Amino acid sequence: MDSNNGKGMAIASLILGIFSALFGWVSLLFTASGITGLVISLITIVLGVVCLVLISKARKRGFTGGMKVPCYIFSIMTIVLGGIAFAVSGLFCLTILLRQMSASN
């Protein structure tokens, strides 16, 4: 197979990986904003998974270039950041909900 077959997908995965990693850091900044933090962190996780799928498809199509490792690193980092942000945002939302419930009693 020609190594250019999956090059477009690999480039798309790298660009998406960089974008989603930046989005992951933004999601960490919005963890204290409640629902917004949850939504942004979910989007971050989805972008990371899409990045993994794209680089896997590029590899299956025969791409052998050096972009594979950075794509995997960006996507895994994004999924981890998104997961951390989702957990913290979820705890923050739960804390707010419990405070409102105790204040109404």
KOLDOTOR-108721 format. One record per residue: residue number from 1; x, y, z of N, C-alpha, C, CB in turn. Coordinates in pm, whole numbers, plus 50000, padded with zeros to 5 digits. Atoms other than C-alpha are relative to their C-alpha. Glycine has a CB too. Layout:
// KOLDOTOR-108721
<k NUM	nxx X	nyy Y	nzz Z	caxx X	cayy Y	cazz Z	cxx X	cyy Y	czz Z	cbxx X	cbyy Y	cbzz Z>
...
***
This chain:
// KOLDOTOR-108721
<k 1	nxx 50083	nyy 49881	nzz 50000	caxx 50000	cayy 50000	cazz 50000	cxx 50088	cyy 50126	czz 50000	cbxx 49905	cbyy 50000	cbzz 50122>
<k 2	nxx 49929	nyy 49872	nzz 50004	caxx 50109	cayy 50355	cazz 49935	cxx 49980	cyy 50072	czz 50133	cbxx 49951	cbyy 50087	cbzz 49881>
<k 3	nxx 50010	nyy 49936	nzz 49868	caxx 50186	cayy 50551	cazz 50251	cxx 49918	cyy 50128	czz 49996	cbxx 50138	cbyy 50031	cbzz 50053>
<k 4	nxx 50081	nyy 49879	nzz 50010	caxx 49987	cayy 50852	cazz 50120	cxx 49851	cyy 49971	czz 50013	cbxx 50026	cbyy 50069	cbzz 49868>
<k 5	nxx 50142	nyy 50034	nzz 49995	caxx 49657	cayy 50662	cazz 50139	cxx 49929	cyy 50058	czz 50122	cbxx 49984	cbyy 49851	cbzz 50000>
<k 6	nxx 50065	nyy 49950	nzz 49879	caxx 49582	cayy 50766	cazz 50497	cxx 50055	cyy 50133	czz 50046	cbxx 50014	cbyy 49901	cbzz 50110>
<k 7	nxx 49935	nyy 49875	nzz 49958	caxx 49780	cayy 51091	cazz 50500	cxx 49898	cyy 50108	czz 50033	cbxx 50095	cbyy 50049	cbzz 49891>
<k 8	nxx 50102	nyy 49900	nzz 49973	caxx 49470	cayy 51312	cazz 50483	cxx 49933	cyy 49979	czz 50134	cbxx 49895	cbyy 49999	cbzz 49891>
<k 9	nxx 50061	nyy 50031	nzz 49870	caxx 49312	cayy 51134	cazz 50778	cxx 50098	cyy 50025	czz 50113	cbxx 49953	cbyy 49855	cbzz 50004>
<k 10	nxx 49900	nyy 49976	nzz 49896	caxx 49637	cayy 51155	cazz 50972	cxx 50015	cyy 50149	czz 50027	cbxx 50136	cbyy 49940	cbzz 49960>
<k 11	nxx 49991	nyy 49855	nzz 49982	caxx 49662	cayy 51530	cazz 50912	cxx 49876	cyy 50052	czz 50071	cbxx 50016	cbyy 50071	cbzz 49863>
<k 12	nxx 50124	nyy 49958	nzz 49932	caxx 49297	cayy 51575	cazz 51010	cxx 50002	cyy 49959	czz 50147	cbxx 49877	cbyy 49937	cbzz 49930>
<k 13	nxx 49992	nyy 50046	nzz 49862	caxx 49359	cayy 51371	cazz 51323	cxx 50095	cyy 50085	czz 50081	cbxx 50043	cbyy 49854	cbzz 50005>
<k 14	nxx 49904	nyy 49915	nzz 49929	caxx 49663	cayy 51579	cazz 51416	cxx 49942	cyy 50138	czz 50030	cbxx 50129	cbyy 50014	cbzz 49919>
<k 15	nxx 50062	nyy 49869	nzz 49980	caxx 49478	cayy 51908	cazz 51367	cxx 49889	cyy 49991	czz 50104	cbxx 49943	cbyy 50055	cbzz 49867>
<k 16	nxx 50106	nyy 50019	nzz 49902	caxx 49178	cayy 51778	cazz 51558	cxx 50057	cyy 49972	czz 50139	cbxx 49907	cbyy 49885	cbzz 49957>
<k 17	nxx 49936	nyy 50029	nzz 49872	caxx 49409	cayy 51647	cazz 51830	cxx 50052	cyy 50125	czz 50068	cbxx 50113	cbyy 49903	cbzz 49980>
<k 18	nxx 49951	nyy 49874	nzz 49944	caxx 49574	cayy 51986	cazz 51877	cxx 49883	cyy 50086	czz 50048	cbxx 50084	cbyy 50078	cbzz 49895>
<k 19	nxx 50118	nyy 49921	nzz 49964	caxx 49236	cayy 52160	cazz 51877	cxx 49932	cyy 49944	czz 50125	cbxx 49901	cbyy 50004	cbzz 49882>
<k 20	nxx 50069	nyy 50060	nzz 49886	caxx 49084	cayy 51912	cazz 52120	cxx 50083	cyy 50009	czz 50128	cbxx 49965	cbyy 49855	cbzz 49971>
<k 21	nxx 49916	nyy 49983	nzz 49881	caxx 49385	cayy 51935	cazz 52355	cxx 49983	cyy 50141	czz 50057	cbxx 50149	cbyy 49973	cbzz 49966>
<k 22	nxx 50026	nyy 49863	nzz 49954	caxx 49338	cayy 52313	cazz 52370	cxx 49862	cyy 50010	czz 50062	cbxx 50014	cbyy 50099	cbzz 49884>
<k 23	nxx 50136	nyy 50002	nzz 49947	caxx 48968	cayy 52255	cazz 52423	cxx 49997	cyy 49932	czz 50137	cbxx 49904	cbyy 49929	cbzz 49902>
<k 24	nxx 49992	nyy 50068	nzz 49871	caxx 49057	cayy 52018	cazz 52707	cxx 50047	cyy 50091	czz 50111	cbxx 50093	cbyy 49882	cbzz 49990>
<k 25	nxx 49955	nyy 49904	nzz 49899	caxx 49248	cayy 52290	cazz 52889	cxx 49891	cyy 50102	czz 50030	cbxx 50128	cbyy 50071	cbzz 49953>
<k 26	nxx 50111	nyy 49907	nzz 49977	caxx 48954	cayy 52526	cazz 52840	cxx 49893	cyy 49934	czz 50087	cbxx 49938	cbyy 50046	cbzz 49864>
<k 27	nxx 50100	nyy 50069	nzz 49919	caxx 48723	cayy 52262	cazz 52985	cxx 50041	cyy 49996	czz 50147	cbxx 49978	cbyy 49858	cbzz 49948>
<k 28	nxx 49956	nyy 49995	nzz 49860	caxx 48939	cayy 52254	cazz 53298	cxx 49976	cyy 50137	czz 50062	cbxx 50148	cbyy 49965	cbzz 50009>
<k 29	nxx 50025	nyy 49866	nzz 49949	caxx 48897	cayy 52630	cazz 53330	cxx 49852	cyy 50021	czz 50035	cbxx 50044	cbyy 50104	cbzz 49898>
<k 30	nxx 50143	nyy 49983	nzz 49979	caxx 48518	cayy 52597	cazz 53315	cxx 49940	cyy 49896	czz 50094	cbxx 49928	cbyy 49995	cbzz 49869>
<k 31	nxx 50055	nyy 50103	nzz 49912	caxx 48485	cayy 52319	cazz 53572	cxx 49911	cyy 50057	czz 50109	cbxx 50112	cbyy 49920	cbzz 50063>
<k 32	nxx 50078	nyy 49940	nzz 49892	caxx 48346	cayy 52558	cazz 53833	cxx 49875	cyy 50070	czz 49949	cbxx 50084	cbyy 50098	cbzz 50076>
<k 33	nxx 50117	nyy 49932	nzz 50054	caxx 48075	cayy 52685	cazz 53599	cxx 49879	cyy 49908	czz 49990	cbxx 50031	cbyy 50059	cbzz 49865>
<k 34	nxx 50115	nyy 50089	nzz 49995	caxx 47847	cayy 52388	cazz 53649	cxx 49971	cyy 49930	czz 49868	cbxx 49881	cbyy 50076	cbzz 50043>
<k 35	nxx 50046	nyy 50067	nzz 50120	caxx 47652	cayy 52272	cazz 53345	cxx 50089	cyy 50032	czz 49880	cbxx 49855	cbyy 50039	cbzz 49970>
<k 36	nxx 49912	nyy 49963	nzz 50111	caxx 47876	cayy 52464	cazz 53104	cxx 50127	cyy 49915	czz 50002	cbxx 50036	cbyy 50150	cbzz 50007>
<k 37	nxx 49882	nyy 50084	nzz 49987	caxx 48177	cayy 52274	cazz 53236	cxx 49974	cyy 49857	czz 49959	cbxx 50050	cbyy 50003	cbzz 50142>
<k 38	nxx 50037	nyy 50137	nzz 50040	caxx 47995	cayy 51943	cazz 53190	cxx 49991	cyy 49988	czz 49848	cbxx 49865	cbyy 49960	cbzz 50063>
<k 39	nxx 50017	nyy 50004	nzz 50146	caxx 47904	cayy 52024	cazz 52829	cxx 50135	cyy 50012	czz 49929	cbxx 49905	cbyy 50114	cbzz 49954>
<k 40	nxx 49870	nyy 49981	nzz 50064	caxx 48251	cayy 52149	cazz 52738	cxx 50088	cyy 49876	czz 50018	cbxx 50071	cbyy 50124	cbzz 50057>
<k 41	nxx 49918	nyy 50119	nzz 49978	caxx 48416	cayy 51845	cazz 52895	cxx 49950	cyy 49882	czz 49918	cbxx 50000	cbyy 49963	cbzz 50148>
<k 42	nxx 50052	nyy 50106	nzz 50086	caxx 48183	cayy 51609	cazz 52708	cxx 50043	cyy 50020	czz 49854	cbxx 49847	cbyy 49994	cbzz 50008>
<k 43	nxx 49955	nyy 49969	nzz 50135	caxx 48267	cayy 51783	cazz 52381	cxx 50149	cyy 49965	czz 49986	cbxx 49976	cbyy 50149	cbzz 49965>
<k 44	nxx 49858	nyy 50031	nzz 50001	caxx 48635	cayy 51746	cazz 52469	cxx 50024	cyy 49850	czz 49988	cbxx 50068	cbyy 50053	cbzz 50126>
<k 45	nxx 49986	nyy 50145	nzz 50006	caxx 48598	cayy 51372	cazz 52526	cxx 49963	cyy 49948	czz 49862	cbxx 49913	cbyy 49933	cbzz 50108>
<k 46	nxx 50043	nyy 50043	nzz 50133	caxx 48410	cayy 51327	cazz 52198	cxx 50107	cyy 50034	czz 49896	cbxx 49866	cbyy 50067	cbzz 49962>
<k 47	nxx 49894	nyy 49962	nzz 50094	caxx 48680	cayy 51519	cazz 52008	cxx 50121	cyy 49908	czz 50013	cbxx 50043	cbyy 50145	cbzz 50023>
<k 48	nxx 49889	nyy 50092	nzz 49980	caxx 48947	cayy 51297	cazz 52162	cxx 49974	cyy 49863	czz 49940	cbxx 50029	cbyy 49985	cbzz 50146>
<k 49	nxx 50036	nyy 50130	nzz 50058	caxx 48762	cayy 50981	cazz 52059	cxx 50001	cyy 50007	czz 49847	cbxx 49861	cbyy 49955	cbzz 50050>
<k 50	nxx 49998	nyy 49983	nzz 50145	caxx 48713	cayy 51114	cazz 51705	cxx 50143	cyy 50003	czz 49949	cbxx 49926	cbyy 50129	cbzz 49958>
<k 51	nxx 49859	nyy 49995	nzz 50037	caxx 49085	cayy 51187	cazz 51689	cxx 50061	cyy 49860	czz 49999	cbxx 50078	cbyy 50090	cbzz 50097>
<k 52	nxx 49952	nyy 50138	nzz 49996	caxx 49163	cayy 50828	cazz 51792	cxx 49948	cyy 49919	czz 49882	cbxx 49960	cbyy 49933	cbzz 50130>
<k 53	nxx 50060	nyy 50074	nzz 50112	caxx 48924	cayy 50690	cazz 51531	cxx 50066	cyy 50039	czz 49868	cbxx 49848	cbyy 50026	cbzz 49993>
<k 54	nxx 49938	nyy 49955	nzz 50125	caxx 49075	cayy 50903	cazz 51254	cxx 50141	cyy 49945	czz 49983	cbxx 50004	cbyy 50152	cbzz 49996>
<k 55	nxx 49863	nyy 50049	nzz 50014	caxx 49433	cayy 50803	cazz 51327	cxx 50002	cyy 49848	czz 49984	cbxx 50085	cbyy 50041	cbzz 50121>
<k 56	nxx 50009	nyy 50145	nzz 50019	caxx 49330	cayy 50438	cazz 51353	cxx 49962	cyy 49965	czz 49857	cbxx 49899	cbyy 49939	cbzz 50098>
<k 57	nxx 50038	nyy 50023	nzz 50140	caxx 49161	cayy 50457	cazz 51013	cxx 50116	cyy 50032	czz 49906	cbxx 49878	cbyy 50085	cbzz 49964>
<k 58	nxx 49885	nyy 49965	nzz 50083	caxx 49467	cayy 50629	cazz 50867	cxx 50103	cyy 49887	czz 50004	cbxx 50065	cbyy 50133	cbzz 50047>
<k 59	nxx 49905	nyy 50111	nzz 49987	caxx 49685	cayy 50347	cazz 51000	cxx 49953	cyy 49878	czz 49922	cbxx 50020	cbyy 49964	cbzz 50147>
<k 60	nxx 50055	nyy 50114	nzz 50074	caxx 49453	cayy 50084	cazz 50853	cxx 50011	cyy 50020	czz 49849	cbxx 49855	cbyy 49977	cbzz 50038>
<k 61	nxx 49987	nyy 49972	nzz 50143	caxx 49472	cayy 50257	cazz 50515	cxx 50146	cyy 50002	czz 49954	cbxx 49935	cbyy 50133	cbzz 49967>
<k 62	nxx 49861	nyy 50015	nzz 50038	caxx 49847	cayy 50220	cazz 50522	cxx 50089	cyy 50118	czz 50030	cbxx 50006	cbyy 49973	cbzz 49858>
<k 63	nxx 49915	nyy 49885	nzz 49969	caxx 49974	cayy 50549	cazz 50660	cxx 50109	cyy 49956	czz 50097	cbxx 49916	cbyy 50116	cbzz 50061>
<k 64	nxx 49886	nyy 50041	nzz 49918	caxx 50321	cayy 50496	cazz 50805	cxx 50082	cyy 50120	czz 50047	cbxx 50088	cbyy 49904	cbzz 49923>
<k 65	nxx 49925	nyy 49880	nzz 49964	caxx 50427	cayy 50856	cazz 50875	cxx 50016	cyy 50018	czz 50149	cbxx 49932	cbyy 50121	cbzz 49943>
<k 66	nxx 49968	nyy 49975	nzz 49860	caxx 50550	cayy 51000	cazz 51200	cxx 49895	cyy 50076	czz 50077	cbxx 50125	cbyy 50073	cbzz 50008>
<k 67	nxx 50105	nyy 49925	nzz 49930	caxx 50225	cayy 51180	cazz 51286	cxx 49919	cyy 49913	czz 50093	cbxx 49908	cbyy 50066	cbzz 49900>
<k 68	nxx 50085	nyy 50088	nzz 49920	caxx 50077	cayy 50874	cazz 51452	cxx 50020	cyy 50020	czz 50150	cbxx 50028	cbyy 49856	cbzz 49964>
<k 69	nxx 49972	nyy 49988	nzz 49856	caxx 50248	cayy 50914	cazz 51789	cxx 49944	cyy 50130	czz 50058	cbxx 50151	cbyy 49994	cbzz 50025>
<k 70	nxx 50061	nyy 49878	nzz 49944	caxx 50156	cayy 51283	cazz 51841	cxx 49848	cyy 49995	czz 50001	cbxx 50047	cbyy 50121	cbzz 49922>
<k 71	nxx 50147	nyy 50011	nzz 50004	caxx 49798	cayy 51205	cazz 51736	cxx 49949	cyy 49916	czz 50117	cbxx 49954	cbyy 49939	cbzz 49867>
<k 72	nxx 50040	nyy 50082	nzz 49887	caxx 49773	cayy 50927	cazz 51992	cxx 50019	cyy 50075	czz 50132	cbxx 50079	cbyy 49869	cbzz 50002>
<k 73	nxx 49973	nyy 49925	nzz 49877	caxx 49931	cayy 51148	cazz 52260	cxx 49895	cyy 50109	czz 50022	cbxx 50140	cbyy 50062	cbzz 49996>
<k 74	nxx 50100	nyy 49894	nzz 49987	caxx 49696	cayy 51441	cazz 52190	cxx 49863	cyy 49943	czz 50033	cbxx 49992	cbyy 50081	cbzz 49871>
<k 75	nxx 50134	nyy 50053	nzz 49976	caxx 49386	cayy 51222	cazz 52181	cxx 49987	cyy 49941	czz 50139	cbxx 49966	cbyy 49895	cbzz 49895>
<k 76	nxx 50008	nyy 50058	nzz 49866	caxx 49466	cayy 51033	cazz 52500	cxx 50005	cyy 50111	czz 50106	cbxx 50116	cbyy 49899	cbzz 50023>
<k 77	nxx 49994	nyy 49887	nzz 49907	caxx 49562	cayy 51357	cazz 52678	cxx 49865	cyy 50071	czz 50005	cbxx 50111	cbyy 50098	cbzz 49958>
<k 78	nxx 50129	nyy 49932	nzz 50006	caxx 49234	cayy 51511	cazz 52562	cxx 49892	cyy 49921	czz 50074	cbxx 49959	cbyy 50021	cbzz 49854>
<k 79	nxx 50100	nyy 50082	nzz 49932	caxx 49025	cayy 51220	cazz 52684	cxx 50021	cyy 50005	czz 50151	cbxx 50007	cbyy 49853	cbzz 49950>
<k 80	nxx 49972	nyy 49992	nzz 49855	caxx 49200	cayy 51229	cazz 53024	cxx 49959	cyy 50136	czz 50056	cbxx 50150	cbyy 49973	cbzz 50027>
<k 81	nxx 50038	nyy 49866	nzz 49953	caxx 49161	cayy 51608	cazz 53057	cxx 49848	cyy 50016	czz 50003	cbxx 50061	cbyy 50109	cbzz 49909>
<k 82	nxx 50146	nyy 49992	nzz 50004	caxx 48797	cayy 51585	cazz 52953	cxx 49935	cyy 49920	czz 50111	cbxx 49949	cbyy 49953	cbzz 49867>
<k 83	nxx 50053	nyy 50081	nzz 49891	caxx 48736	cayy 51307	cazz 53201	cxx 50016	cyy 50065	czz 50136	cbxx 50066	cbyy 49866	cbzz 50002>
<k 84	nxx 49976	nyy 49929	nzz 49873	caxx 48893	cayy 51502	cazz 53486	cxx 49905	cyy 50119	czz 50012	cbxx 50146	cbyy 50048	cbzz 50009>
<k 85	nxx 50089	nyy 49884	nzz 49998	caxx 48697	cayy 51814	cazz 53392	cxx 49855	cyy 49958	czz 50021	cbxx 50013	cbyy 50080	cbzz 49870>
<k 86	nxx 50137	nyy 50048	nzz 49984	caxx 48375	cayy 51613	cazz 53367	cxx 49974	cyy 49959	czz 50145	cbxx 49973	cbyy 49881	cbzz 49904>
<k 87	nxx 50017	nyy 50043	nzz 49861	caxx 48427	cayy 51458	cazz 53710	cxx 49992	cyy 50120	czz 50095	cbxx 50115	cbyy 49908	cbzz 50042>
<k 88	nxx 50000	nyy 49882	nzz 49911	caxx 48507	cayy 51792	cazz 53876	cxx 49873	cyy 50082	czz 49979	cbxx 50126	cbyy 50088	cbzz 49974>
<k 89	nxx 50123	nyy 49924	nzz 50028	caxx 48217	cayy 51967	cazz 53700	cxx 49878	cyy 49929	czz 50057	cbxx 49983	cbyy 50021	cbzz 49849>
<k 90	nxx 50111	nyy 50077	nzz 49944	caxx 47982	cayy 51687	cazz 53802	cxx 49992	cyy 50013	czz 50150	cbxx 50014	cbyy 49854	cbzz 49962>
<k 91	nxx 49999	nyy 49981	nzz 49854	caxx 48089	cayy 51714	cazz 54165	cxx 49957	cyy 50140	czz 50038	cbxx 50139	cbyy 49972	cbzz 50056>
<k 92	nxx 50040	nyy 49862	nzz 49973	caxx 48049	cayy 52090	cazz 54150	cxx 49848	cyy 50016	czz 49984	cbxx 50074	cbyy 50097	cbzz 49905>
<k 93	nxx 50145	nyy 49993	nzz 50020	caxx 47696	cayy 52057	cazz 54008	cxx 49925	cyy 49928	czz 50112	cbxx 49961	cbyy 49939	cbzz 49863>
<k 94	nxx 50063	nyy 50075	nzz 49891	caxx 47609	cayy 51796	cazz 54271	cxx 50004	cyy 50079	czz 50130	cbxx 50068	cbyy 49865	cbzz 50018>
<k 95	nxx 49988	nyy 49918	nzz 49879	caxx 47737	cayy 52023	cazz 54547	cxx 49899	cyy 50115	czz 49998	cbxx 50143	cbyy 50055	cbzz 50012>
<k 96	nxx 50097	nyy 49890	nzz 50011	caxx 47526	cayy 52313	cazz 54420	cxx 49858	cyy 49948	czz 50021	cbxx 50011	cbyy 50070	cbzz 49862>
<k 97	nxx 50133	nyy 50058	nzz 49987	caxx 47221	cayy 52090	cazz 54393	cxx 49970	cyy 49963	czz 50145	cbxx 49986	cbyy 49876	cbzz 49911>
<k 98	nxx 50022	nyy 50037	nzz 49861	caxx 47265	cayy 51956	cazz 54746	cxx 49985	cyy 50122	czz 50090	cbxx 50114	cbyy 49913	cbzz 50048>
<k 99	nxx 50013	nyy 49877	nzz 49923	caxx 47313	cayy 52307	cazz 54886	cxx 49861	cyy 50063	czz 49981	cbxx 50111	cbyy 50099	cbzz 49961>
<k 100	nxx 50132	nyy 49942	nzz 50027	caxx 46994	cayy 52427	cazz 54717	cxx 49891	cyy 49917	czz 50066	cbxx 49975	cbyy 50010	cbzz 49850>
<k 101	nxx 50100	nyy 50086	nzz 49936	caxx 46802	cayy 52126	cazz 54848	cxx 50000	cyy 50019	czz 50151	cbxx 50027	cbyy 49854	cbzz 49965>
<k 102	nxx 49996	nyy 49980	nzz 49855	caxx 46924	cayy 52180	cazz 55204	cxx 49953	cyy 50139	czz 50040	cbxx 50142	cbyy 49977	cbzz 50051>
<k 103	nxx 50046	nyy 49864	nzz 49971	caxx 46852	cayy 52554	cazz 55185	cxx 49848	cyy 50011	czz 49991	cbxx 50065	cbyy 50100	cbzz 49903>
<k 104	nxx 50145	nyy 49993	nzz 50015	caxx 46493	cayy 52490	cazz 55075	cxx 49928	cyy 49927	czz 50112	cbxx 49959	cbyy 49942	cbzz 49866>
<k 105	nxx 50063	nyy 50073	nzz 49889	caxx 46428	cayy 52262	cazz 55374	cxx 50005	cyy 50081	czz 50121	cbxx 50065	cbyy 49867	cbzz 50026>
***
